[in-house]
């Protein structure tokens, strides 16, 4: 009976979402206060109903209710308790329900924290979010029902995908979805402003905190997914330009451009068309990512579904949302004031270049991701687009952005006076060049890539430090939360750049055939292989290796890479051993047995400074969160 209640809750939620998308919007159009007042109660009711449905599905997993097909396909009685909870979002139907729960959560949060906004604005914003909810709820109910019954019920479940039985599964999808779906708020504010026909600084100020929080969550989600893939897949890489990785990275890039564009629109009244278009694009790319993952057009470790019916539903929904919002933009945008003019050397120009480079990067990734699919669909042959394409073009597009980052905060609005920022930054440019030259000649096993990476990182960090110094010594100036967040985010970019270039150019790996007692030297570390033994787990049996790592005769770590054979399905998974610190990671992956004498294939890695990648990402996310709490966003814009 409980699964049926879950489906009934979703059906009722769809009714409420329909009401939310119609009544408040009609009320705002007719200035009908009672209809507009329904927006908040409907948003709260929507959250309650979807929460009930999600809770009932979780309960079915915890109770091992194998009469529910989704539970039987993705869990069993041997699965540890924590993974019984994460199994809810481990496959298509449950992850879609999690997506919807985050969507209605964002809707309820907007309803709760928008009491200072005019009633027509709230009504239109919540109505747009209600329309999006209708589409996803209909998709779930009609094509992806997680409560379908098995008659008779299964005696035992199949098991959750072993690759997903990892602590990363607890945090990565929720953080990623929180960011993905959070762009729906910026989208809703933009569409609501276009419906109203009044695009001014006030609506941008209201939407800025939501955009920053969504972008910060997406940053954390992408970074955690990168770290999870790094230690779980056994190949030692942190990014592979996988199509589904690209699907989350594209809205992140456009979201970063949106954050900067909103700042210009709110403070100077310029870039209004840019801001609306970027808000539409960020959420549209989030929806496109959903289509890529769930339509079956991709083969990826991340992909969920391969049902053409589902893919067609999402494609139609995508066309309605993107096409409708772009049509509205085309009708309304020509009437939007362009804002104040600005000089070629002004801050607006630098932020415009920022927007162009970020959106061009997103477009390049979109082309590289979709072109092989289009070529296949049009019978133009199988085309593979991989890291050589993405890596080269992304660096070429991002290099100018790295050069511009320190100038942005130091250049004045509107006016053209570049001599002072150039004078302020000249010593830091010299210092950055010196750092790059020293790195080229002194870094062990370093290359030109290391030198350029450290030069870029030193330039960004030095320029950011110069802004902090300049602000601190100016009389009457203070650091707002927006400035602190910007400083942290820019510093995070510098740290990230250093981590990427150092690890890409100086990491070393070695594949060996290891017999018990053998010692292998790698970058000053001695890896002593002691053999492999059996180790039972809660739902698997592991071949567990032991590798002692020492340096200069001093033991540093005892590492235990594993090959796990899962009892339910018999799948064999690699579990790499990792010993990390800020300045380097030691990484050991266990391969296959090579003979009957205890010889095993081992892959050994030493990765210098790779953790700077995730430390930089953490700084960027923290900056986004801090900006969102600037009290200025809660004040009304002066006329």
Secondary structure, 3 states (H helix, E strand, C coil): CHHHHHHHHHHHHHHHHHHHHHHHHHHHHHCCHHHHCHHHHHHHHHHHHHHHHHHHHHHHHHCCCCCEHHHHHHCCCCCCHHHHHHHHHCCHHHHHHHHHHHHHHHHHHHHHCCCCCCHHHHHHHHHHHHHHHHHHHHHHHHHCCCCCECCCCCCCCCCCCHHHCCCHHHHHHHHHHHHHHHHHHHHHHHHHHHHHCCCCHHHHHHHHHHHHHHHHHHHHHHHHHHHHHHHHCCCCCCCCCCHHHHHHHHHHHHHHHHHHHHHHHHHHCCCHHHHHHHHHHHHHHHHHHHHHHHCCCCCCCCCCCCCHHHHHHHHHHHHHHHHHHHHHHHHHHCCCCCCCCCCCCCHHHHHHHHHHHHHHHHHHHHHHHHHHHHHHHCCCCCCCCCHHHHHHHHHHHHHHHHHHHHHHCCCCCCCCCHHHHHHHHHHHHHHHHHHHHHHHHHCCCCCHHHHHHHHHHHHHHHHHHHHHHHHHHCCCCCCCHHHHHHHHHHHHHHHHHHHHHHHHHHCEEEEEEECCCCEEEECCEEEEEEEEEEEECCCEEEEEEEEEEEECCEEEEEECCEEEEECCCCCEEEECEEEECCCEEEEEEEEEECCCCCCEEEEEEEEECCHHHHHHHHHHHHHHHHHHCCHHHHCCCCC
